[in-house]
Every structure is written in structure tokens, then in C-alpha cells.
Amino acid sequence: MVQRPCRVIEYDSGPEGTEGMEALINEWAAKGYLLHQAVRESTYQWVLIFCLHVSVEHPGSSPASLLANTC
């Protein structure tokens, strides 16, 4: 089983709501991470868990680039 790198991000939505959370989710999605879980800790405090999407190739992670780095 391949383990995917994950990132845990604390987020404070504040009294304005979760619009900023959507922007944060989109920012991490642009980096190749998918929201795996959102845990509400209190009224405004959230913990967001993002995991690297396995079908997204990242610089230096393909077999061809790994081979190129060893030559």
C-alpha cells in the first residue's frame, strides 16, 4: 500500500464564516492535495487534513525524472 503524504492545517474561520476555508481548499488543490477530512474543534476553529492526490505528478516524482537524477 502506497502512503500518501498528508498535511494538517489549522484554520480559524472567524465570525464571517467559511468563505476563506474554500479559498484555502482551492489553494491546496492547486498544489495537488485533496481535502481528506475537516474536523471542527470549536465554533470557529477547524483542522483540515489534505492528502496528496496520487494521480498528480510532482516535479522529480516520475520514474523518468528519478532516472535522470541518478545519471
DALINSUL-V180612 format. One record per pair of residues at least 4 apart in sequence whose ideal C-beta (glycine too) atoms are under 7 Angstrom apart, sorted by the first residue. I is the first residue (numbers start at 1). GAP is how many residues later the second one is. D is the distance in whole Angstrom. If there is no record, write none. Layout:
BEGIN
{{I	GAP	D} {I	GAP	D}}
END
This chain:
BEGIN
{{2	52	7} {4	47	5} {4	48	5} {4	50	6} {5	47	5} {6	30	7} {6	43	6} {6	44	6} {6	45	5} {7	26	6} {7	43	5} {8	39	6} {8	41	6} {9	39	5} {9	41	7} {10	37	6} {11	10	6} {11	13	6} {11	35	4} {11	37	6} {12	32	5} {12	33	6} {13	4	6} {13	5	5} {13	7	7} {13	8	6} {13	31	5} {13	33	6} {14	30	6} {18	4	7} {19	4	7} {20	4	6} {21	4	6} {21	25	7} {22	4	6} {23	4	6} {24	4	7} {25	4	6} {25	10	5} {26	4	7} {28	5	4} {28	22	5} {29	4	7} {29	5	7} {32	20	6} {32	21	5} {32	24	4} {32	26	6} {33	17	4} {33	18	6} {33	19	6} {33	20	7} {34	16	7} {34	17	6} {34	19	5} {35	13	6} {35	15	6} {36	13	5} {36	14	6} {36	15	4} {37	12	4} {38	8	6} {38	10	5} {39	7	7} {39	8	4} {40	6	6} {41	4	4} {41	5	7} {41	6	6} {57	4	6} {57	5	5} {60	5	5} {60	9	7} {61	4	7} {62	4	7} {63	4	6} {64	4	6} {65	4	6} {66	4	7} {67	4	7}}
END
